[in-house]
Amino acid sequence: MTVDTAIKWLGEINYV
């Protein structure tokens, strides 16, 4: 998991 993937992953959770 790269930093970019982590940001996108956290972004989706924060969006919900």
N, C-alpha and C positions, 0 to 999 in steps of 0.2 A: 504493500500500500504506500503510495507516494503522498507527498504533502498536498498536491492538487486534488487527489482522490479523497483525502481526509477532509479537506475544506468542502468539497461537493457533498460528501456524505453527511457532515455535520450541518451543512446548509439545508439539506432536505429535511433532516429531523427538526431543525429550528423552524422550518417553514410550516410544518404540521402543527 
